[in-house]
Amino acid sequence: MRTLDGDRLASAAGAEVLAGGAEGGPRRAVVDSRDVGKGDLFVGLPGERFDGGEFGAEALRRGAWGILVATQWGRELAMQREVGATRPGTGWVLGATDPLASLQSLARAWRDQLDCRVIGITGSTGKTSVKDICRTLLPGEVHASPENFNTEIGMPLAMLGAPKGTDVLVLEMGMRGPGQIAELCAIAEPDVGVITNVGPVHVELLGSVEAIAATKAEIIDGLRPGGAAVVPAEPGPLEPHLERAPRLLRFGAGGDVEAAEVVVEAAQTDALVRTPAGEQRFKLPFDQAHNLDNALAAIAAGVALGFPLDQMASLAPGIVFSRLRGELVELPEDAILINDSYNANPISMRAALDYLVSLDAGGRRLAVLGEMRELGPDAAAYHREIGEYARERGVEHIIGVGEQASAYEPDRQVPDAEAAAAALAEALRPGDAILVKGSRAVGLERVAEKLTESDDR
């Protein structure tokens, strides 16, 4: 945002300039005053317990380029500066009736300033992995949303963090209810909308998988004119919505973008990828089958934007995934742990269990399975099915974490991550392969942390 001075930024945000500041624009926007650094724009958002505008003076003292807060807070600060009552800093003070709406308007304006192409990614699982692959695979200057910046607050912050010269902006779009994907699309205006899959995630909130599909499909209606939707070759409940897509690319077996002649060895996948733009061999630095599907989705997005296959293939070996998503952790005595603790639902659980049993390990297969949250009235049945699937696939020892985990019919059930780490340490034998996976709220990353902490001592 360096190219937006205070007056232009205020106009883009629909805000009022209450006090001026330095020339030029801010380097980024932040919403936590504790994260403010020199040159930042602090946006004070109202919350359940506090109004961020209360921390505007602190942000200015920390060296903020300026603040964007509710008008009442901004006027108070501007008046204090004018009479010399306090020394809250010399940055810009912008006031807005609705700071969140102003943040979103500013992000939309910056997207127009960048004049880049935008990929929006939604789905029940795999959003972050597809984003990670796109970030590496697509040629040019690619900026992707950090971590899980996929909400009505996080996504605009991700957009505003994109530097001038960005060619492609890759954004995750999370969903907690009807209309939320549409709201995010109104801000980002994607050229390509990727729907990774649809499963019973948030069914507790939406009531059915069909309702989830309808909500995810809002990204189709939110595409820019002539945009493209990228969807699974077997779209399931998405099918009734696909006729609304201006352009459509299906990925996966039998789709427009599919993999053939797949060879998996030494933690790598070598595949011939067939697309409407031709064929190209890709060497991918992972061996999980579900990540091959994620790569096909990313390749399809690249094809939709017209990127040459050979350029994407040349960049593919550099793919790196975000933390806690299938990380392999080597343990003593040839044991190995899959740290996939970021989140869990029935779709991703099955994929992770498949990966567990595919590992070349000399010992048993163990699984530390936390609860899967927000599955609605059929939660017990979903947990039971996953427990049965784990046994069918050859998992010999299951540690269930949390109350709902009893439906896995585990060999041992524990209340929390700390107890799970202790139970796993007791059960572990040389050569074992272990999967650690559960919903984010269960906090199972502590299991891997505890085991590696004991290794370091």
N, C-alpha and C positions, 0 to 999 in steps of 0.2 A: 504493500500500500504506500510505498515511499513516494509515488507520483501523485498522491492525493493530498493536497494541502488542507488546512483546517476548514476553510470555507467550502471547498469542493466536497470534502468528506461529510461535513454537516448536511449539505444539500442532498448527497446520495443517501444519507441515513434518515433524512426527514427530521433532522434535529435543529436546534437553535444554538447559535454561538453566543455563549454567555460571557466568555473571557477568552482572549486570544493567547497565542503561544508562539513557538518557534516556527520558522519556515520549514517547508517539506512536510512529508507525511510520516505516519508511524510504521514500525517494522512489522508488527503483528497485533492481533487483538487477544486479550485475555479476560477472563471473568472472575478470577480469583486474585484478590489484591496481594496475596502472599507470593504469587508468581510474577508480579510486575517487575520488569527490569527497565533500564534506561531505553527510551524510545518506544515503549509499548503504549497501545491504547487500552485503557481499562474500561470495560463495560460493566457497570453496576446493575445487576439484575435483581428483581424482587424475588425472595424465596419464602419458604414456609416459616422460617424463624427470623431471618434478617433481610433487610433490603441492602443489596450491594452498594447502593448509593451512599450508605453511611461510611463506607471505606474509601470514598473518593479522595479525601484529603491525604490519607495514608498512601494511596497510590501515587499521588503527585509528589509527595515527599520522597518516594522511592525512585523518582526520576522518570515517571510516565511522560510520554509525549503529550498525553491528554486523557481526559475521562469523558465517558458518555454515560450519563446517569439520569434518573428521573428529574424533571425540571425543578422540583422543589429543592432537591439537594444541590443541584447545580447553581441555582440562584443564591442559595445561602453561602456557598463557597465563593462565588464571584463577588458577593457583597463584602465578605470578610477580607478578601484580597484588596478590594477597592479602598476600604477604610484602614487597611493595615493592621487589622485586629489579630490576624494569624499569618503565618508564613507557610501556606500549604503547597508551595511550589509554583512554578511559572508556566505549567503546561496549559493546553487548551481545555476549556470547560464547555462541554456540549450538553444541552438539556433536551430530553425527549419525553413525550407523554407515555410511550411504551418502549423502554430500552430494548426489549427482546425483538420487537418488530423492527426497530431501527437497526439492530445488529443484522437481522435477516435482509433488510433492504440494502444495507452496505455490502453484504456478501454478494447479493445479486448484481449490484453495480460493479463490484470488482470482477466478477465473472465476465461481464461485458467488456470491461477495460482490458482484461487478459486476452480476449478474443481467441480463446482456446476451445478445444473440444472436450466434452465432459462425458464420462462413463459413470452411470449410477448403478450400484450393485445392491440387490436385496435378495432375500431368500431365508429359508428356515435354518440352513447350515451352510458353511463354506464361504460366507461373504468376505471375511478377512483374508482367507487363503487366496481367493480369486483376486482380491485387491493386491495382495502381496505379489502374485504372479504378474498381474498387469504392470505393476510398478517397475518390474525388471524387464519384462518381455517387450514392451512397446517402445519403439524408437523415439528419439527426441527427448525434450525436457518434460519429464513426467512427475507430477506432484500428486501424492496420495494422502488420504486422511490418516493421521496417526492413530495408533491404538484403536479404541472403539468410539471415535468421534463421529457418531452416526445418528445423532438426535437433532431436534430443532435448535439446540444450542451448539452441540459439538460440530455438526456439519458446517454451519457458517464459519465457525472458528477455523476449521480445516481449510475452507475456501480462502479465507483472508490470509492464511499462512502461505499461500502459493505465490512465488516470486514472479516479477515481471519476466516475460520470456517463456512462461510455461506453455507447452504445446498441448498437453493432455492432463486433465484433472480427473483423478479416479476417486470416487466418493462412495463410502458405504452408506446405506440408508436403512436404518433400523425401523421396526414397526412395533407399536404397542396397542394400536387400535385403528379403527376405520378413519380414513382421511389423513393419516400421518404421512404416508408415502406421497400422497398428493401434495401435502404441504411442503415436503422436502423438494419435490420436483418443481414446484413453483419458484423455489429459491435457486435451484441448481440448473434447471432447464437442460436435462441430459440429452445428448445426441444418441447415446446407446444406453439402453436399460437392460441389465442382466438380472434374470431371476434364476438363482442357482438351483432351487428346488422348493417344494412345498410339503411340510409335514406338520405333525401335531404340536407345534411350538406356539405358546400363547393361546392354545385352545380354551384354556380356563377363562380367558378374557373375551374371545370371539365366538365361542360356542361350537364351531365345527371346522374341519379342514377346508370345506368349501368356502366358508367365510374368510378363512386365512388366505386362500387363493385369490379371492376377490379383492382383498386388501393389498396383497402383493402386486396384483395386476394394475393397480393404480399407476405404476411406473410406466405402463404402456400408454396410458392416456396422457401422461406428463411429458412425453417425448417432444423434442423440437420437431417442427415440420420436416418430414423426410427421414426421421430418426429410425433406428433399428432396435428391435427387441431380440434378446438372446435368451433362449429358454431350453430346458432339457428336451431331448428327442422324444421322451415319454413324459409329457407334461402333466398327465393325470388331471386333477381338478382345475388346472390352468386352461385346459383346452377350450372351454366356452369363451374365454376372453381373448384368445389369440387372433381372432378375425379382426380385431380393432388395431392391430399392429400395422404401422405404415410399411415396414419391412420386417421380415422374420428370419432368424437364423437359429436352427436347432442344433444342439451339441450332444455328443454321446453316440453310442452304437446305433446305427441306422439313421443318424441325423445328417445335417448339412456339413458339420465339422465333426469328424470321427477319427479314431485311431485304428490303424491296422498294423500288422507285423510287429506286435508289441513284444519286446524282450526286456525282462526285469532281472537285473543282477547287480551285485555289489552296490546296493543302495542307489541304483540309477534305473531310469526307465528310458528305453530307446523305442521310439514309435514313429511310424510313417503316418502323418496327419493329412487326411484328405479334406479339401475344402472346395467351395465354389470357385476359388481363385487358383486352384491347382493343388499339388501335393508337395510336401516337404518333410524331411526327416528331422525330428526333434530329439535332442538328448537332454533329459530332464533330471535334475539332481535329487530325486526321491524315488521311493519304491512303493508308495501307497497307491492302491487302485483309486481311492476316492480323490486323491490329488491329481491323478491323470484326468479325471472328469473336470476338476477345477481348472486345470491347464487348458482343456478344450474350450471351456467357457471363456477364458481369457483370450485364447487364440481367435475365437469367434468374434469377440469384441474388436480385436485388432483388424480382422478381415472386414468387419462392418465399417471401420474407419479408413479402410483402404491401405493399410500397412503391408509391405511386401513380406511374404512368408519367410524368405531367406534371412531378412534382417531380424525378424522375431526369433528365428531358430538360433541365430548367432548369439543372441543375448540370453537364451534360455538357461545355459549352465550356471548363470549367476543368481538364480532364484533363491531367495532366503525367506523363510516364514517367520511370522511374529512369534513371540514367546508363548509358551504353554500350549502350543498346538502341535502335538506329535513330536515333541523334542525327545531325542534319544539320550538317556543318561547312563553312562557306564558305571557299574557298581563293582565292588570287589568280587573276586572268585568267579569272573566271567558272567555275572548276572547283568541284566540290562533292564532299564525301566523306560517306559513310554510315558512321558509327562504330557498328557492331553487334558489338563485340568481346567482349561479356560471356561468350558461350558459343556452341556450335554443335553441331548434329546434322543428319542428313539432312532432317528436316522443316523446321527453321528456316532451313537453308541455301537450300532451294528458295524459301521465302517471301521471304528477303532478296534473292535474285537476281531474283525477280519485281519486287520494289520497285525495285531498281536500274534495270532496263530500262524501268520506267514513268516515270522521272524525265524532265522536259523539259530536256534538256541538249544543247548544240550540238556537243559533241565525242564521243569514244569512250566505251564502257563498259569499265571495268577492274575487276578483282577481286583483292584480296589475301586468299587463302584459307589459313587455318591448318589444321592437323590437326584431325580430329574424333576425340576419344578415347573409349575404352570401348565400341567397336562390335563387339568379339569377332572371331571368325575370318573374318567376311565384311567386315572393315574396308576392305580394298583395293577390293572391289566397290562398297561404298557411296561411297568417294572417287571411283572412276572414274565412277560414275553422276552424281555432282554435277558433275564436270568436263565430262562430255558435256552435261548439262543447261545449264550456263553457256554453252557454245558454241552450243547450239540457240537459246538466248534472246538471242543476239547479243553476248555478252561477247567483246571483241576481244583482250584481254591479261590473262593470269592470272599472278599471282605466287604460287607455292606456298611455304608456310612449314612446315618440319619434314620429317622423313623420310617419313612416310606421305603427305605432300602430293604426292609424285611421281606418285601414281595419278590426280591431277587432270590429268596431262599438261600442266603449266603451261608458259608461254613462258619462265619463269625460276623456278628453285627456289633458295631460300635457307634457311639453317639456323635463323634466329631473327628476332624482331621488329625488332631493331636493323638487321639486314641488309635486312629487308623495307622498312623506312622509306627506306633509301638507294636500294634498287631502284625503289621507287615514285617517289621524287623525280627519278630519272633518266628514268623513262618518262613522267612527267606532261606533258600538253600543255594549252593553253588550252581551256576548255569541257568537259574530261573529267568524267565521273561515276565515282566509285570506291566500291566496297564493301570494307570491312575486316571480316572475320569469321573466327572460329576458336574452338576450345575454350579455356576460361578459362586453362588451364595454359600455353597458348602465349603469352599476354601481349600480344596485338596492340593493346591500347590505346596502347602505346608508339608505334605507327605514327602515329596521329592526333596524339599529343603531340609527336612529333618534327617533324611537318609544321607544326603551329601554332607551335612554338618558333621555327622558322626564319622564319615569317612575322613574328613579333614583333621580330626583331632588325633 
